């Protein structure tokens, strides 16, 4: 009944508002597939139903988001020096945003320029049509952030997309959608953060479609650091062309429920993809990271490292797939998932997968899980370091190399401080 009520809420929104045809098509995909349940293989450890509270409502879209001091303070939480796009419940807040040349926010598909509309339609067409929540997010998103980085252009500052979810006066069901097109020899660094104000439950399916053209570079850093009542779902795809480089960094540092799907397709020779991820959970928090790297052509390289630190009764899920197609000879593909369990009540479900249909490749994958080293703990304790600080130091050492892979110094500083705070160590915070 909860699932039926949820679908009914979405259906009523689509049928009763002026939703563009493409968004209606996305909704049709969602309705055809239905809500995923634990009976679906890709969702067997991820139960959405407890997060589908009857109180969820889709906020009324407006041409611009209303901004008050609380929202303004929420956008200043991270403090990154960057171009900034602020979306409040999926709607652009112009007074808080500073868009560089080449970046537009489309309030509706009917008002999009022909070029932006073409990018949005192409992104929908290229995305896999078997992910119900991605289709839901694309159907619900009231605005579309279109990032076009022109040929030979390197943005001098990162682009920070600040997603603010206002849950002070209800339980919002809201989405954001980004379409990124990085042309030849261009480069862009995107920082994507989410923060909720208010105590109500939230449900937020978000969609990113990115194309990295030949010889271009793009990085996307997702930071989920949210409330216990929040449910954040991200579905991102990247098509990486000849001699292009795509890097993703995914950090789960807070939030009751997090699900991240990342699908990377290497479609041009000499393309490279680097996937880095870190989850630090405690209490009853939940984070699920699903990744797919599809080597479709020869002479490509991918390298993936996801780590997790789980305390309390938290649960982590990692499902990583690598496909090497028949013609993708000379492929280099590496995947590793490492988990640290800090309590007997914490859980991790890991499933690394590697499917190779070519015969001249170098590939590896694996998963490890364990606890803190007793000898290392004894060494630190014998030198006068308290038990909590000793645990924090060893845990930090385990997690820090993922943070060091982030190229932006301000983001690294923020992540380091939040990691120290999550580990509860004054020594690391000093």
C-alpha positions as CSV (number, residue, x, y, z in Angstrom):
1,X,0.0,0.0,0.0
2,X,2.9,2.4,0.8
3,X,4.4,1.8,-2.7
4,X,1.0,2.3,-4.3
5,X,0.5,5.6,-2.5
6,X,3.9,6.8,-3.5
7,X,3.3,5.9,-7.2
8,X,-0.1,7.6,-6.9
9,X,1.5,10.8,-5.7
10,X,3.9,10.9,-8.6
11,X,1.2,10.0,-11.1
12,X,-1.1,12.8,-9.8
13,X,1.8,15.3,-10.1
14,X,2.6,14.3,-13.7
15,X,-1.1,14.3,-14.8
16,X,-2.1,17.5,-13.1
17,X,0.8,19.8,-13.9
18,X,2.2,21.2,-17.0
19,X,4.9,18.6,-17.4
20,X,6.8,18.5,-20.7
21,X,6.5,15.5,-23.0
22,X,10.0,14.3,-22.3
23,X,9.4,14.2,-18.6
24,X,6.1,12.3,-19.2
25,X,8.1,9.8,-21.2
26,X,10.5,9.4,-18.3
27,X,7.6,8.8,-16.0
28,X,6.2,6.2,-18.4
29,X,9.5,4.3,-18.0
30,X,9.2,4.5,-14.2
31,X,5.6,3.3,-14.3
32,X,6.5,0.4,-16.7
33,X,9.4,-0.8,-14.5
34,X,7.7,-0.1,-11.1
35,X,9.4,0.6,-7.8
36,X,12.3,-1.8,-7.3
37,X,12.1,-4.1,-4.3
38,X,14.4,-6.5,-2.6
39,X,13.2,-9.2,-5.1
40,X,15.2,-7.3,-7.8
41,X,18.8,-8.6,-7.9
42,X,20.2,-5.1,-8.1
43,X,18.2,-4.0,-5.0
44,X,18.3,-7.2,-2.9
45,X,20.1,-5.4,0.0
46,X,18.4,-2.1,-0.5
47,X,14.9,-1.8,0.7
48,X,13.2,1.5,-0.4
49,X,9.8,0.8,1.2
50,X,10.6,2.1,4.7
51,X,11.7,5.4,3.1
52,X,8.4,5.9,1.3
53,X,6.5,7.7,4.0
54,X,2.9,8.7,3.1
55,X,3.9,12.3,4.2
56,X,6.1,12.7,1.1
57,X,4.9,15.5,-1.2
58,X,6.2,17.0,-4.4
59,X,6.9,20.7,-3.8
60,X,5.2,23.2,-6.1
61,X,7.6,24.3,-8.7
62,X,8.3,28.0,-9.2
63,X,10.4,30.1,-11.6
64,X,12.9,30.6,-8.8
65,X,13.4,29.4,-5.3
66,X,12.5,31.5,-2.3
67,X,15.6,32.2,-0.2
68,X,15.7,33.0,3.5
69,X,18.7,33.3,5.9
70,X,18.5,29.6,6.9
71,X,18.9,28.6,3.3
72,X,21.7,31.1,2.7
73,X,23.6,29.7,5.7
74,X,23.1,26.1,4.4
75,X,24.7,27.0,1.1
76,X,27.7,28.5,3.0
77,X,28.3,25.3,5.0
78,X,31.0,23.9,2.7
79,X,32.9,27.1,1.9
80,X,34.4,26.1,-1.3
81,X,35.9,28.7,-3.7
82,X,33.9,27.9,-6.8
83,X,31.3,29.0,-9.3
84,X,28.0,28.1,-7.5
85,X,24.7,26.7,-8.6
86,X,22.2,26.6,-5.8
87,X,19.0,24.5,-6.2
88,X,16.4,24.5,-3.5
89,X,14.1,21.6,-3.8
90,X,15.3,21.2,-7.3
91,X,14.6,24.8,-8.3
92,X,17.3,27.4,-9.1
93,X,18.0,30.1,-6.6
94,X,19.4,32.9,-8.8
95,X,20.4,35.2,-5.9
96,X,22.8,32.5,-4.5
97,X,24.1,31.3,-7.8
98,X,27.0,32.5,-10.0
99,X,27.0,30.7,-13.3
100,X,30.1,30.9,-15.5
101,X,29.9,31.2,-19.2
102,X,28.8,27.9,-20.8
103,X,26.6,26.9,-17.9
104,X,22.8,27.3,-18.1
105,X,19.9,26.2,-15.9
106,X,16.8,25.3,-18.0
107,X,13.6,26.1,-16.0
108,X,11.6,24.1,-18.5
109,X,12.2,22.1,-21.6
110,X,9.9,24.3,-23.6
111,X,12.1,27.3,-22.8
112,X,15.4,25.6,-23.5
113,X,17.5,26.7,-26.4
114,X,17.7,24.3,-29.3
115,X,21.2,23.3,-28.3
116,X,20.3,22.7,-24.7
117,X,17.2,20.8,-25.7
118,X,19.3,18.6,-28.0
119,X,21.7,17.8,-25.1
120,X,18.9,16.9,-22.7
121,X,17.1,14.7,-25.2
122,X,20.3,13.0,-26.2
123,X,21.2,12.3,-22.6
124,X,17.8,10.7,-22.0
125,X,18.1,8.6,-25.1
126,X,21.6,7.3,-24.2
127,X,20.8,6.4,-20.6
128,X,19.9,2.9,-19.8
129,X,16.1,2.4,-19.7
130,X,16.1,-0.3,-17.0
131,X,16.6,1.9,-13.9
132,X,13.3,3.0,-12.5
133,X,14.6,5.5,-10.0
134,X,16.7,7.3,-12.6
135,X,13.5,7.7,-14.7
136,X,11.7,8.9,-11.7
137,X,14.3,11.5,-11.0
138,X,14.3,12.7,-14.6
139,X,10.5,13.0,-14.5
140,X,10.4,14.9,-11.3
141,X,13.2,17.4,-11.8
142,X,11.6,20.9,-12.2
143,X,14.9,22.4,-13.6
144,X,17.7,20.9,-15.6
145,X,21.3,22.1,-15.0
146,X,23.0,22.1,-18.4
147,X,26.8,22.4,-18.3
148,X,28.5,23.0,-21.7
149,X,32.2,23.4,-21.6
150,X,33.4,24.7,-25.0
151,X,36.2,23.2,-26.9
152,X,39.7,24.1,-25.5
153,X,38.1,25.7,-22.5
154,X,39.3,24.9,-19.0
155,X,37.2,26.3,-16.2
156,X,39.5,28.1,-13.8
157,X,37.4,27.4,-10.7
158,X,35.3,24.3,-9.9
159,X,31.6,24.3,-10.4
160,X,29.8,23.7,-7.1
161,X,26.3,22.4,-7.4
162,X,24.6,22.9,-4.0
163,X,21.5,20.9,-3.5
164,X,19.4,22.2,-0.6
165,X,16.4,20.2,0.5
166,X,14.0,22.3,2.6
167,X,12.2,19.9,4.9
168,X,11.1,22.4,7.5
169,X,7.4,22.5,6.5
170,X,6.8,19.0,5.2
171,X,8.5,15.9,3.7
172,X,9.7,16.8,0.2
173,X,9.9,14.4,-2.7
174,X,12.3,16.3,-4.9
175,X,14.9,15.8,-7.6
176,X,17.7,17.5,-9.5
177,X,19.0,16.7,-13.0
178,X,22.3,17.7,-14.6
179,X,23.4,17.2,-18.2
180,X,27.2,17.9,-18.7
181,X,28.8,18.1,-22.1
182,X,32.6,18.5,-22.1
183,X,33.8,19.3,-25.6
184,X,37.2,18.3,-27.1
185,X,40.3,19.4,-25.1
186,X,38.1,21.1,-22.4
187,X,38.1,20.4,-18.7
188,X,35.8,20.8,-15.8
189,X,35.8,20.0,-12.1
190,X,32.3,19.5,-10.6
191,X,31.6,19.4,-6.9
192,X,28.1,18.1,-6.0
193,X,26.8,18.4,-2.4
194,X,23.5,17.8,-0.7
195,X,22.3,19.3,2.6
196,X,18.9,19.2,4.2
197,X,17.4,21.8,6.5
198,X,14.6,20.7,8.8
199,X,13.8,17.4,10.4
200,X,11.2,15.9,8.1
201,X,11.8,12.9,6.0
202,X,13.0,13.4,2.5
203,X,13.3,11.3,-0.7
204,X,15.5,12.7,-3.4
205,X,16.4,10.8,-6.7
206,X,19.0,12.7,-8.7
207,X,20.2,12.2,-12.2
208,X,23.5,13.2,-13.9
209,X,24.4,12.4,-17.5
210,X,27.9,13.4,-18.6
211,X,29.7,13.2,-21.9
212,X,33.5,13.6,-22.1
213,X,34.5,14.2,-25.7
214,X,37.9,13.3,-27.2
215,X,41.0,14.6,-25.3
216,X,38.8,16.2,-22.6
217,X,38.9,15.8,-18.8
218,X,36.1,15.9,-16.3
219,X,35.9,15.1,-12.6
220,X,32.8,14.8,-10.5
221,X,33.0,14.8,-6.7
222,X,29.8,13.8,-4.9
223,X,29.6,14.6,-1.1
224,X,26.5,13.2,0.7
225,X,26.6,14.6,4.3
226,X,23.0,14.8,5.4
227,X,20.4,14.2,8.1
228,X,19.3,10.9,9.4
229,X,15.8,11.4,8.0
230,X,17.1,11.9,4.5
231,X,17.0,9.4,1.6
232,X,19.4,10.4,-1.2
233,X,19.7,8.4,-4.4
234,X,22.1,9.3,-7.2
235,X,22.2,7.9,-10.7
236,X,25.1,9.0,-12.9
237,X,26.3,8.0,-16.3
238,X,29.5,9.0,-18.1
239,X,30.3,8.3,-21.7
240,X,34.1,8.7,-22.1
241,X,35.5,9.1,-25.6
242,X,38.9,8.8,-27.3
243,X,41.8,9.8,-25.0
244,X,39.5,11.4,-22.6
245,X,39.7,11.1,-18.8
246,X,36.8,10.9,-16.3
247,X,37.3,10.8,-12.5
248,X,34.6,10.3,-10.0
249,X,34.9,10.7,-6.2
250,X,32.0,9.5,-4.0
251,X,31.8,10.3,-0.3
252,X,29.1,9.1,2.0
253,X,29.7,10.9,5.3
254,X,26.2,11.1,6.7
255,X,22.6,10.4,6.0
256,X,20.1,7.8,6.9
257,X,19.8,6.2,3.5
258,X,22.2,6.6,0.5
259,X,22.2,4.8,-2.8
260,X,24.7,5.7,-5.5
261,X,24.6,4.2,-9.0
262,X,27.5,5.1,-11.3
263,X,27.7,3.7,-14.9
264,X,30.8,4.5,-17.0
265,X,31.1,3.5,-20.6
266,X,34.5,3.8,-22.3
267,X,33.6,4.3,-25.9
268,X,36.8,5.7,-27.4
269,X,40.2,4.1,-27.5
270,X,42.7,5.3,-24.9
271,X,39.9,6.5,-22.7
272,X,40.5,6.4,-18.9
273,X,38.2,6.2,-15.9
274,X,39.1,6.5,-12.2
275,X,36.5,5.7,-9.6
276,X,37.2,6.5,-5.9
277,X,34.7,6.1,-3.0
278,X,34.6,6.3,0.8
279,X,31.7,5.6,3.1
280,X,32.0,6.4,6.9
281,X,28.9,5.3,8.7
282,X,27.7,4.9,12.2
283,X,24.4,4.3,14.2
284,X,21.9,2.7,11.8
285,X,23.0,4.6,8.6
286,X,22.9,2.8,5.2
287,X,24.9,3.4,2.1
288,X,24.8,1.3,-1.2
289,X,27.3,2.0,-4.0
290,X,26.7,0.3,-7.3
291,X,29.2,0.8,-10.1
292,X,29.5,-0.4,-13.7
293,X,32.5,0.1,-15.9
294,X,31.9,-1.0,-19.5
295,X,35.0,-1.4,-21.7
296,X,33.4,-1.2,-25.1
297,X,36.6,-0.6,-27.2
298,X,40.3,-1.6,-27.1
299,X,43.1,0.1,-25.3
300,X,41.2,1.6,-22.4
301,X,42.1,1.8,-18.7
302,X,39.9,1.9,-15.6
303,X,40.9,1.9,-11.9
304,X,38.4,1.6,-9.0
305,X,38.9,1.8,-5.3
306,X,36.0,2.0,-2.8
307,X,36.5,1.9,0.9
308,X,34.0,1.7,3.8
309,X,34.2,2.3,7.5
310,X,31.2,0.9,9.4
311,X,30.3,1.4,13.1
312,X,27.3,0.9,15.2
313,X,24.6,-1.0,13.4
314,X,25.3,0.6,10.0
315,X,25.1,-1.3,6.8
316,X,27.2,-0.9,3.6
317,X,26.7,-2.4,0.2
318,X,29.1,-2.5,-2.7
319,X,28.3,-4.0,-6.0
320,X,31.0,-3.3,-8.7
321,X,30.8,-4.7,-12.2
322,X,33.4,-4.5,-14.9
323,X,32.5,-5.6,-18.5
324,X,35.2,-6.2,-21.1
325,X,33.5,-6.5,-24.5
326,X,34.7,-9.0,-27.2
327,X,36.5,-6.3,-29.2
328,X,38.0,-4.5,-26.2
329,X,41.5,-6.0,-26.4
330,X,44.5,-4.5,-24.5
331,X,42.1,-3.5,-21.7
332,X,43.5,-2.6,-18.2
333,X,40.8,-2.8,-15.6
334,X,41.3,-2.9,-11.8
335,X,38.7,-2.9,-9.0
336,X,39.1,-3.2,-5.3
337,X,36.7,-2.9,-2.4
338,X,38.0,-2.7,1.2
339,X,35.8,-2.5,4.3
340,X,36.6,-1.9,8.0
341,X,34.1,-3.1,10.6
342,X,34.4,-1.2,13.8
343,X,31.6,-3.0,15.7
344,X,30.0,-6.4,15.8
345,X,26.7,-4.9,14.8
346,X,27.9,-3.4,11.5
347,X,27.4,-5.2,8.2
348,X,28.9,-5.1,4.7
349,X,27.5,-6.8,1.6
350,X,30.2,-6.8,-1.2
351,X,29.9,-8.3,-4.6
352,X,32.7,-7.6,-7.1
353,X,32.0,-8.8,-10.6
354,X,34.2,-9.1,-13.7
355,X,32.9,-10.3,-17.0
356,X,35.6,-10.7,-19.8
357,X,34.8,-11.5,-23.4
358,X,38.2,-10.6,-24.8
359,X,41.4,-12.6,-24.4
360,X,44.2,-10.0,-24.3
361,X,43.6,-8.1,-21.2
362,X,44.9,-7.3,-17.7
363,X,42.1,-7.3,-15.1
364,X,41.7,-7.9,-11.4
365,X,38.9,-7.4,-8.8
366,X,38.4,-8.3,-5.2
367,X,36.9,-7.4,-1.9
368,X,38.4,-7.5,1.6
369,X,36.9,-6.8,5.0
370,X,38.3,-6.8,8.5
371,X,38.8,-5.1,11.8
372,X,41.5,-2.8,13.3
373,X,44.8,-4.4,13.8
374,X,45.3,-5.4,17.5
375,X,49.1,-5.0,17.3
376,X,48.8,-1.5,15.9
377,X,46.3,-0.6,18.6
378,X,48.7,-1.9,21.3
379,X,51.6,0.1,19.8
380,X,49.6,3.4,20.0
381,X,48.2,2.6,23.4
382,X,51.6,1.8,24.8
383,X,52.7,5.3,23.8
384,X,50.1,7.0,25.9
385,X,47.4,7.5,23.2
386,X,43.9,6.9,24.5
387,X,41.8,4.1,23.1
388,X,39.4,6.3,21.2
389,X,42.2,8.4,19.6
390,X,44.1,5.2,18.7
391,X,41.0,3.8,17.0
392,X,40.5,7.1,15.2
393,X,44.1,7.3,14.0
394,X,44.1,3.9,12.5
395,X,40.7,4.4,10.9
396,X,41.9,7.7,9.5
397,X,45.0,6.0,8.0
398,X,42.7,3.5,6.4
399,X,40.4,6.1,4.8
400,X,42.7,9.0,4.1
401,X,44.2,7.8,0.8
402,X,40.7,8.1,-0.8
403,X,40.6,11.8,0.3
404,X,44.1,12.4,-1.1
405,X,42.8,11.4,-4.5
406,X,40.6,14.5,-4.7
407,X,42.5,17.2,-6.7
408,X,40.8,20.2,-5.0
409,X,42.6,21.3,-1.8
410,X,39.6,22.9,-0.2
411,X,37.5,19.8,-0.7
412,X,40.2,17.7,0.8
413,X,40.4,20.0,3.8
414,X,36.6,19.8,4.3
415,X,36.6,16.0,4.0
416,X,39.5,15.6,6.4
417,X,37.8,17.7,9.0
418,X,34.5,15.8,8.6
419,X,36.2,12.5,8.8
420,X,38.0,13.5,12.0
421,X,34.6,14.7,13.4
422,X,32.9,11.5,12.4
423,X,35.6,9.5,14.1
424,X,35.3,11.6,17.3
425,X,38.9,12.4,17.8
426,X,40.1,15.7,19.1
427,X,43.7,14.7,18.2
428,X,42.8,14.5,14.5
429,X,40.7,17.7,14.7
430,X,43.6,19.7,16.1
